[in-house]
Amino acid sequence: THDTVLDMEAIRRALGDEQLTYYGFSYGTALGSFYANEFPDRVRAIVLDGVVDPDADLEEFLVAQTQGFEDSLDAIFDSCGSDCPKGGADALYDRLAKLVERTPIGSGNTTLGPAELAVAAISATYTPDSGPQFIAAMEDADDGDPDALLGIAQEYYNAVDFTPYLAIECIDQPHPEGFDEWQAFVERLEEVSPRLGGSIGNELVPCADWPVEVQRTPTFPKATGSDPIVVVGNTGDAATPFAQAKTMAERLDNAVLVTHKGTGHTSYGNPCVDEITAAYLVDLKVPDEGTTCSD
């Protein structure tokens, strides 16, 4: 992350801009906040949307994220009301999970196994109003057709280039080291979420034996002396829980929190949030403290 912050400053200089205008999503909020901390006088306008905790080690970060995904998945299961599958959407998921542990659903190169099922569930929590699509996809899989669930899982796989994501996670944050420590860590995540904890922890298992030492000791950015920064927090964001946005807004030297009462990961695309952030980025109109948007 620190290397990328220096790259951002090099880009600013190359463009000839006196100050930086930046909209950061998810991990991009770490880039924006650490840039502001390193170069507070270069900040023109920075939006931090879907805030990661820059002070957490990897275990703290993933425990909070796992709980968020579990809560959001429960909300999806509860959302179908009278249209729920017989016995409930949660029971259907658990039945599929037991099934694919024994035998994948599908044939040839198109099969749904334990990893794909859990990733599809996680992926569904990223998008507002995705519940009906996810539940219908589970029903298809229950009938032997895994294509829809595999498509939802693929959205997650396509969201980020995995190799640099892995390197950043393993190098930026202290984490369990060695197989035994990592396995114990995964078991703790499974206690938080029996359905999703194993998938979330094992996604980053290469960190256990990463050949490069952690490069940064976490210190919370303050950006002392910067121009105003706008922090956007989504109350239903599982990947980056709302509490992290509140903490970021409180601990930055000069920041305003915009609360989005919604669901999904990040808030860009909500008309209210878009209007507020556009006015800030273009005209430097800082929103009032306590500003709230809803879906």
VOLO-684362 format. One line per field, with one value per atom (N, C-alpha, C): x, y, z; residue number from 1; atom name. Coordinates in steps of 0.1 Angstrom, whole numbers. Each point is the difference from the previous one (the first is absolute). Example, Ala and Ser with C-alpha at 12.3 -4.5 7.8 and 13.67 -1.06 7.14 Angstrom:
px: [132 -9 9 -4 9 -8]
py: [-57 12 12 11 11 11]
pz: [78 0 0 -7 0 8]
seq: [1 1 1 2 2 2]
atom: [N CA C N CA C]
//
This chain:
px: [8 -8 9 10 9 6 4 6 -10 -13 -10 -4 1 -2 10 13 10 -2 -5 -4 -11 -10 -10 5 10 6 8 6 7 -9 -12 -10 -5 -2 -5 10 13 10 1 -1 1 -12 -12 -11 1 9 1 -11 -7 -10 6 -4 5 -4 -12 -6 -7 -3 -6 -15 -7 -14 -2 -7 1 -13 -5 -11 5 0 5 -11 -1 -10 7 -6 5 15 9 14 5 -6 4 -1 -8 -1 13 6 14 9 0 9 -3 -12 -4 4 -3 3 15 7 15 6 -5 5 -2 -12 -3 9 3 9 14 5 14 1 -10 0 -12 -3 -12 -2 11 -1 -4 1 -3 -14 -8 -14 -9 -6 -11 -13 -3 -13 2 -3 1 -13 -6 -11 4 -4 4 -14 -2 -13 1 -5 1 14 1 13 5 12 8 6 3 6 15 6 15 8 -6 7 0 -8 -2 11 3 8 -10 6 -9 -10 3 -10 -12 3 -11 -8 6 -7 -9 5 -9 -10 2 -11 -11 3 -11 -7 7 -6 -8 5 -8 -13 0 -13 -9 5 -8 -6 8 -6 -10 2 -10 -13 1 -12 -8 8 -7 -6 7 -6 -13 0 -12 -11 3 -10 -6 9 -4 -10 4 -9 -14 0 -13 -8 6 -6 -11 0 -9 -14 -3 -13 -8 -12 -9 6 10 6 11 3 12 -2 10 -1 -6 -6 -5 10 -3 10 9 0 8 12 5 12 12 1 11 2 -11 0 4 -4 4 15 5 15 7 -4 7 -1 -11 -1 9 1 10 14 3 14 4 -9 3 1 -8 0 14 4 12 13 -1 11 3 -11 1 2 -8 0 -3 9 -4 -12 -7 -12 4 -4 3 9 6 8 11 10 12 7 2 6 -9 -13 -10 -6 7 -4 0 -9 -1 5 11 5 -1 6 -2 5 12 5 -9 -5 -8 -13 -6 -12 2 10 3 3 8 4 -13 -9 -12 -8 -1 -7 7 13 7 -2 1 -2 -14 -10 -14 -1 8 -2 6 7 6 -9 -11 -9 -14 -5 -13 -11 -10 -11 3 12 4 -7 -7 -6 -8 -10 -8 8 10 8 8 6 8 -9 -11 -9 -5 -4 -4 12 12 11 3 -3 1 -10 -12 -11 4 6 5 10 10 10 -6 -11 -6 -7 -3 -6 11 13 11 7 -5 6 8 13 8 4 -5 6 -3 -11 -3 8 2 9 14 5 13 2 -10 1 1 -7 1 14 5 13 11 -2 9 1 -11 0 10 1 10 14 2 13 5 -9 4 2 -3 -1 14 10 14 10 12 11 6 -2 3 15 9 14 5 -2 3 -8 -13 -8 6 5 6 13 8 13 -3 -9 -3 -5 -9 -6 11 9 10 12 2 12 -5 -12 -4 -3 -5 -6 6 3 4 -11 5 -9 6 -9 5 11 10 11 1 2 2 -14 0 -12 -9 7 -8 -7 7 -6 -11 2 -11 -12 2 -11 -8 7 -8 -7 5 -6 -13 1 -12 -11 4 -10 -7 7 -6 -10 3 -9 -12 2 -12 -9 5 -8 -9 6 -8 -11 4 -10 3 -7 2 -2 -8 -3 12 5 9 14 2 13 12 -2 11 4 -10 3 8 -5 6 15 2 14 9 -5 9 3 -8 3 14 4 13 11 -2 9 14 3 14 8 -8 7 7 -4 6 15 4 14 5 -5 4 15 7 15 5 -9 5 -6 7 -5 -10 -8 -10 8 -4 8 -5 -12 -5 -6 4 -7 -12 -12 -12 0 -2 -2 -11 -10 -12 3 -3 2 -8 6 -7 -2 10 -1 -1 8 0 2 -9 2 -5 -7 -5 -13 -3 -14 -10 -13 -10 -1 -2 -1 -14 -7 -13 1 -6 0 -14 -2 -14 0 -10 -2 -14 0 -13 -4 -11 -4 -2 -2 -2 12 11 12 7 0 6 15 5 14 8 -6 7 -11 -1 -11 0 -12 -2 8 2 8 14 5 13 0 -11 -1 -2 -7 -2 14 7 13 10 -1 9 -4 -13 -4 4 -1 4 14 9 14 8 -6 7 -1 9 1 -12 -4 -10 -8 -11 -8 -15 -8 -15 -5 -9 -6 -14 -1 -13 -5 -12 -5 -10 2 -9 -7 -13 -8 -4 9 -3 6 2 6 10 8 11 13 10 13 3 3 2 -13 0 -13 -1 11 -1 -11 -8 -11 -14 1 -12 -2 -11 -1 3 -4 3 15 7 14 7 -4 6 0 -12 -2 9 1 8 15 5 14 4 -9 3 1 -8 0 13 5 12 12 1 11 2 -12 1 1 -9 -1 5 6 5 -11 -13 -11 0 5 1 -14 -5 -13 0 -11 -2 3 5 2 -14 -1 -13 -8 5 -7 -3 -13 -4 -7 3 -7 -6 -11 -6 -2 -2 -3 -14]
py: [-12 12 13 0 12 2 -11 2 6 -4 5 15 3 14 9 -4 7 1 -11 0 10 1 10 14 3 13 2 -10 2 3 -7 3 14 5 14 9 -2 9 -1 -12 -1 7 0 7 15 5 14 6 -9 5 5 11 5 -9 -5 -9 -12 -10 -12 0 -4 -3 -15 -7 -14 -6 -11 -7 -15 -4 -13 -9 -12 -10 -12 -4 -12 1 -9 2 13 6 13 11 -3 9 0 -11 -1 9 -1 8 15 4 14 5 -8 5 1 -10 1 10 3 11 13 2 12 2 -11 0 4 -5 2 14 4 13 9 4 7 13 6 13 -2 -12 -3 -4 -1 -5 12 -2 9 -5 -12 -7 -15 -7 -14 -6 -9 -8 -14 -5 -13 -8 -9 -7 -15 -5 -14 -2 5 2 -13 -3 -11 6 -9 5 0 12 0 -4 -1 -3 -15 -8 -14 -9 -11 -10 -9 -9 -8 -8 -5 -8 9 12 9 4 3 4 -11 -13 -11 -4 1 -3 9 13 10 -2 -3 -3 -12 -11 -12 2 7 2 9 9 8 -8 -9 -9 -10 -5 -9 7 13 7 4 3 4 -13 -11 -12 -4 1 -2 9 13 9 -4 -5 -5 -12 -9 -12 5 10 5 9 4 10 -6 -13 -6 -1 0 0 -12 3 -11 -7 6 -7 -9 -2 -8 -14 -7 -15 -7 -12 -8 -3 3 -2 12 10 12 0 12 2 -4 2 -4 -15 -7 -15 -5 6 -3 1 11 3 -11 -3 -10 -14 -3 -13 -1 11 0 -1 7 0 -14 -8 -14 -8 2 -8 2 13 2 -4 -2 -5 -15 -7 -14 -1 7 -1 14 5 13 -2 12 0 4 -7 3 -11 3 -10 7 -8 5 12 11 12 9 -3 8 -6 1 -6 10 -2 9 -9 5 -7 9 -4 9 14 1 14 9 -6 9 4 -9 3 11 -1 10 14 -1 13 6 -8 5 7 -5 6 13 0 13 10 -4 9 6 -8 6 11 0 11 13 0 12 9 -6 8 1 13 2 -8 -5 -6 -13 -6 -12 -13 1 -11 -9 5 -9 -8 7 -7 -11 2 -10 -12 3 -11 -8 7 -7 -9 5 -8 -12 1 -11 -11 5 -10 -7 7 -6 -11 4 -10 -12 2 -11 -9 5 -8 -6 3 -6 10 12 10 11 -1 9 13 2 11 14 2 14 2 -9 2 2 -8 2 14 5 14 10 -2 10 -1 -12 -2 7 -2 6 15 6 15 4 -8 3 -3 -11 -4 11 6 10 14 2 13 6 -9 5 -9 5 -8 -7 -13 -7 2 -2 0 13 12 12 2 -4 0 -8 -12 -9 6 6 5 12 9 11 -4 -10 -4 -7 -8 -7 9 11 9 11 5 12 -2 -12 -1 -12 1 -12 -11 -12 -11 -13 -10 -13 -6 -6 -5 -16 -7 -14 -7 -13 -7 -1 -4 -2 12 12 12 4 -2 4 -9 -13 -9 4 3 5 13 8 13 -3 -9 -4 -6 -8 -6 11 11 11 7 1 6 -9 -13 -9 1 4 2 12 10 12 -3 -7 -4 -14 -10 -13 -2 8 -1 6 11 8 1 -2 3 -8 -12 -8 5 4 6 13 8 14 -2 -9 -2 -6 -11 -7 7 10 8 6 3 7 -9 -13 -9 1 4 2 10 9 10 -8 -12 -7 -3 -1 -3 10 13 10 3 0 1 14 10 14 4 6 4 12 1 12 13 9 12 12 -1 12 -4 8 -1 9 -5 8 12 12 12 7 5 5 14 2 13 11 12 11 12 0 11 14 2 13 12 9 12 -1 -11 -1 8 2 6 -11 4 -10 -13 -11 -13 -5 -6 -5 -16 -5 -14 -5 -10 -6 -14 -2 -13 -6 -12 -7 -9 2 -7 -15 -4 -14 -7 7 -5 -11 -13 -11 0 4 -1 10 12 11 5 -5 4 15 5 14 6 -8 5 5 -6 4 14 3 14 10 -3 9 2 -10 2 8 -2 8 14 3 14 7 -7 5 2 -8 0 9 2 9 14 8 14 9 -2 9 -8 -7 -9 2 -3 0 -14 -6 -13 2 -7 -1 -14 -2 -13 -4 -12 -5 -12 1 -11 -9 -9 -9 -13 -7 -14 0 -11 -2 7 -3 5 13 10 14 7 13 7 8 0 7 -7 8 -5 4 2 6 14 4 14 11 -2 10 1 -11 0 5 -3 5 15 5 15 7 -5 6 -1 -12 -1 8 1 7 15 5 14 3 -9 1 -1 -10 -2 11 5 10 14 4 13 2 -10 0 4 -4 2 -11 2 -10 -2 -13 -2 3 3 2 -13 2 -11 -6 -13 -7 -2 3 -2 -15 -3 -14 -2 -11 -4 -14 -3 -13 -6 -14 -6 3]
pz: [0 0 0 8 1 -14 -7 -13 -10 1 -8 3 12 4 -6 -1 -6 -16 -5 -14 -3 9 -2 0 8 1 -13 -5 -13 -11 0 -11 1 13 2 -6 3 -6 -15 -5 -15 -7 7 -6 1 9 2 9 7 9 13 5 13 12 -1 11 -7 9 -5 2 -10 1 -2 10 0 6 -6 5 3 12 3 6 -6 4 7 11 7 3 -5 3 -5 -10 -4 11 10 12 8 0 7 -8 -14 -8 2 0 2 13 11 14 2 -5 3 -9 -12 -8 7 6 7 12 6 12 -4 -11 -5 -6 -7 -8 3 13 3 -8 -3 -7 -15 -5 -14 -2 11 -1 -5 -12 -4 4 -4 4 -1 11 1 6 -7 4 4 12 4 2 -9 -1 3 11 3 7 13 6 6 -3 7 12 10 12 -2 -1 -2 12 11 12 4 -7 4 -6 8 -6 -9 -7 -9 7 12 7 4 6 4 -12 -11 -12 -5 0 -6 10 13 10 -2 -1 -2 -13 -11 -13 0 7 0 7 11 7 -9 -7 -9 -11 -6 -10 5 12 7 2 5 3 -13 -11 -12 -7 1 -5 7 13 8 -5 -3 -5 -13 -9 -13 2 9 3 5 8 6 -10 -11 -9 -9 -1 -11 5 13 5 -4 -6 -4 -12 -7 -12 3 13 4 -4 -3 -3 12 -2 11 10 12 11 3 -9 2 -9 -4 -8 7 14 7 0 2 -1 -13 -11 -13 -2 5 -1 7 12 9 -7 -6 -7 -12 -7 -12 5 11 6 3 7 3 -12 -10 -13 -7 -2 -8 7 14 7 -4 -4 -4 -15 -8 -15 -6 -8 -7 -9 -1 -9 -14 -10 -14 -5 -12 -7 -7 -3 -8 7 -8 6 6 0 6 12 11 13 11 9 12 12 6 12 12 12 12 -2 -6 -2 -8 -11 -9 7 8 7 10 8 10 -7 -11 -7 -6 -5 -6 11 12 11 4 1 3 -11 -13 -11 0 4 1 10 10 10 -5 -11 -5 -7 -5 -9 6 1 6 -8 8 -6 -8 3 -7 6 11 7 -9 -7 -9 -10 -6 -10 6 12 6 5 5 5 -12 -11 -12 -5 0 -4 9 13 8 -3 -4 -4 -12 -10 -12 3 9 4 7 8 6 -10 -12 -10 -10 4 -8 -9 -1 -9 7 0 8 -7 -13 -8 7 5 6 12 9 11 -4 -10 -5 -6 -6 -6 11 11 11 7 1 6 -9 -13 -10 1 4 1 11 11 10 -5 -7 -5 -10 -7 -10 6 12 6 2 2 3 -6 -3 -5 13 1 13 4 -9 5 7 -6 7 13 -1 13 11 -4 10 6 -9 4 10 -4 9 14 0 13 8 -6 7 5 -7 3 9 -2 7 15 3 14 7 13 8 -1 0 -2 6 2 5 -9 5 -8 2 -11 1 -1 -4 -3 13 11 13 4 0 5 -10 -13 -9 1 2 2 12 11 12 -2 -8 -4 -8 -10 -8 9 10 9 8 3 8 -10 -12 -10 -2 1 -2 12 12 12 -2 -7 -3 -10 -11 -10 -5 5 -5 -15 -6 -14 -9 5 -9 5 13 6 -6 -3 -6 -14 -8 -13 1 9 2 5 9 6 -10 -7 -9 -13 -3 -12 1 12 2 6 0 6 -5 -12 -4 9 7 9 11 3 11 -2 -12 -3 -11 1 -10 2 -11 1 3 1 3 14 8 13 -1 9 1 -1 -9 -2 8 6 7 13 11 12 0 2 -2 10 -6 8 -7 8 -6 -6 -13 -6 6 2 5 -10 -10 -10 6 11 7 -10 0 -8 -14 -4 -13 -2 -12 -3 3 0 4 -8 6 -6 3 -10 1 2 10 3 -2 -8 -2 6 8 6 -3 -4 -3 12 6 12 -2 -13 -3 -7 0 -7 8 -5 7 -2 -12 -2 8 1 8 9 12 9 3 3 2 11 11 11 -4 -11 -4 -6 -7 -6 12 10 11 7 2 6 -9 -13 -9 1 -1 1 13 11 13 1 -5 3 -10 -12 -10 6 -3 6 -5 -12 -6 -10 5 -8 4 -10 2 -4 8 -3 -7 -11 -6 2 6 3 -10 -6 -10 6 2 6 -12 -3 -11 2 -11 0 -11 0 -11 4 -8 3 -7 8 -4 -3 -3 -2 -13 -8 -13 -8 -7 -7 6 13 7 -4 -5 -6 10 13 10 2 2 2 -12 -12 -12 -1 3 0 10 12 10 -3 -5 -3 -12 -10 -12 3 9 4 7 8 7 -9 -8 -9 -10 -5 -11 6 9 5 15 6 13 10 -3 10 10 12 10 7 0 7 14 6 14 8 12 9 3 0 2 -12 -12 -12 -2 -4 -1 -14 -6 -12 2 -7 1 -14 0 -13 -4]
seq: [1 1 1 2 2 2 3 3 3 4 4 4 5 5 5 6 6 6 7 7 7 8 8 8 9 9 9 10 10 10 11 11 11 12 12 12 13 13 13 14 14 14 15 15 15 16 16 16 17 17 17 18 18 18 19 19 19 20 20 20 21 21 21 22 22 22 23 23 23 24 24 24 25 25 25 26 26 26 27 27 27 28 28 28 29 29 29 30 30 30 31 31 31 32 32 32 33 33 33 34 34 34 35 35 35 36 36 36 37 37 37 38 38 38 39 39 39 40 40 40 41 41 41 42 42 42 43 43 43 44 44 44 45 45 45 46 46 46 47 47 47 48 48 48 49 49 49 50 50 50 51 51 51 52 52 52 53 53 53 54 54 54 55 55 55 56 56 56 57 57 57 58 58 58 59 59 59 60 60 60 61 61 61 62 62 62 63 63 63 64 64 64 65 65 65 66 66 66 67 67 67 68 68 68 69 69 69 70 70 70 71 71 71 72 72 72 73 73 73 74 74 74 75 75 75 76 76 76 77 77 77 78 78 78 79 79 79 80 80 80 81 81 81 82 82 82 83 83 83 84 84 84 85 85 85 86 86 86 87 87 87 88 88 88 89 89 89 90 90 90 91 91 91 92 92 92 93 93 93 94 94 94 95 95 95 96 96 96 97 97 97 98 98 98 99 99 99 100 100 100 101 101 101 102 102 102 103 103 103 104 104 104 105 105 105 106 106 106 107 107 107 108 108 108 109 109 109 110 110 110 111 111 111 112 112 112 113 113 113 114 114 114 115 115 115 116 116 116 117 117 117 118 118 118 119 119 119 120 120 120 121 121 121 122 122 122 123 123 123 124 124 124 125 125 125 126 126 126 127 127 127 128 128 128 129 129 129 130 130 130 131 131 131 132 132 132 133 133 133 134 134 134 135 135 135 136 136 136 137 137 137 138 138 138 139 139 139 140 140 140 141 141 141 142 142 142 143 143 143 144 144 144 145 145 145 146 146 146 147 147 147 148 148 148 149 149 149 150 150 150 151 151 151 152 152 152 153 153 153 154 154 154 155 155 155 156 156 156 157 157 157 158 158 158 159 159 159 160 160 160 161 161 161 162 162 162 163 163 163 164 164 164 165 165 165 166 166 166 167 167 167 168 168 168 169 169 169 170 170 170 171 171 171 172 172 172 173 173 173 174 174 174 175 175 175 176 176 176 177 177 177 178 178 178 179 179 179 180 180 180 181 181 181 182 182 182 183 183 183 184 184 184 185 185 185 186 186 186 187 187 187 188 188 188 189 189 189 190 190 190 191 191 191 192 192 192 193 193 193 194 194 194 195 195 195 196 196 196 197 197 197 198 198 198 199 199 199 200 200 200 201 201 201 202 202 202 203 203 203 204 204 204 205 205 205 206 206 206 207 207 207 208 208 208 209 209 209 210 210 210 211 211 211 212 212 212 213 213 213 214 214 214 215 215 215 216 216 216 217 217 217 218 218 218 219 219 219 220 220 220 221 221 221 222 222 222 223 223 223 224 224 224 225 225 225 226 226 226 227 227 227 228 228 228 229 229 229 230 230 230 231 231 231 232 232 232 233 233 233 234 234 234 235 235 235 236 236 236 237 237 237 238 238 238 239 239 239 240 240 240 241 241 241 242 242 242 243 243 243 244 244 244 245 245 245 246 246 246 247 247 247 248 248 248 249 249 249 250 250 250 251 251 251 252 252 252 253 253 253 254 254 254 255 255 255 256 256 256 257 257 257 258 258 258 259 259 259 260 260 260 261 261 261 262 262 262 263 263 263 264 264 264 265 265 265 266 266 266 267 267 267 268 268 268 269 269 269 270 270 270 271 271 271 272 272 272 273 273 273 274 274 274 275 275 275 276 276 276 277 277 277 278 278 278 279 279 279 280 280 280 281 281 281 282 282 282 283 283 283 284 284 284 285 285 285 286 286 286 287 287 287 288 288 288 289 289 289 290 290 290 291 291 291 292 292 292 293 293 293 294 294 294 295 295 295]
atom: [N CA C N CA C N CA C N CA C N CA C N CA C N CA C N CA C N CA C N CA C N CA C N CA C N CA C N CA C N CA C N CA C N CA C N CA C N CA C N CA C N CA C N CA C N CA C N CA C N CA C N CA C N CA C N CA C N CA C N CA C N CA C N CA C N CA C N CA C N CA C N CA C N CA C N CA C N CA C N CA C N CA C N CA C N CA C N CA C N CA C N CA C N CA C N CA C N CA C N CA C N CA C N CA C N CA C N CA C N CA C N CA C N CA C N CA C N CA C N CA C N CA C N CA C N CA C N CA C N CA C N CA C N CA C N CA C N CA C N CA C N CA C N CA C N CA C N CA C N CA C N CA C N CA C N CA C N CA C N CA C N CA C N CA C N CA C N CA C N CA C N CA C N CA C N CA C N CA C N CA C N CA C N CA C N CA C N CA C N CA C N CA C N CA C N CA C N CA C N CA C N CA C N CA C N CA C N CA C N CA C N CA C N CA C N CA C N CA C N CA C N CA C N CA C N CA C N CA C N CA C N CA C N CA C N CA C N CA C N CA C N CA C N CA C N CA C N CA C N CA C N CA C N CA C N CA C N CA C N CA C N CA C N CA C N CA C N CA C N CA C N CA C N CA C N CA C N CA C N CA C N CA C N CA C N CA C N CA C N CA C N CA C N CA C N CA C N CA C N CA C N CA C N CA C N CA C N CA C N CA C N CA C N CA C N CA C N CA C N CA C N CA C N CA C N CA C N CA C N CA C N CA C N CA C N CA C N CA C N CA C N CA C N CA C N CA C N CA C N CA C N CA C N CA C N CA C N CA C N CA C N CA C N CA C N CA C N CA C N CA C N CA C N CA C N CA C N CA C N CA C N CA C N CA C N CA C N CA C N CA C N CA C N CA C N CA C N CA C N CA C N CA C N CA C N CA C N CA C N CA C N CA C N CA C N CA C N CA C N CA C N CA C N CA C N CA C N CA C N CA C N CA C N CA C N CA C N CA C N CA C N CA C N CA C N CA C N CA C N CA C N CA C N CA C N CA C N CA C N CA C N CA C N CA C N CA C N CA C N CA C N CA C N CA C N CA C N CA C N CA C N CA C N CA C N CA C N CA C N CA C N CA C N CA C N CA C N CA C N CA C N CA C N CA C N CA C N CA C N CA C N CA C N CA C N CA C N CA C N CA C N CA C N CA C N CA C N CA C N CA C N CA C N CA C N CA C N CA C N CA C N CA C N CA C N CA C N CA C N CA C N CA C N CA C N CA C N CA C N CA C N CA C N CA C N CA C N CA C N CA C N CA C N CA C N CA C N CA C N CA C N CA C N CA C N CA C N CA C N CA C]
//
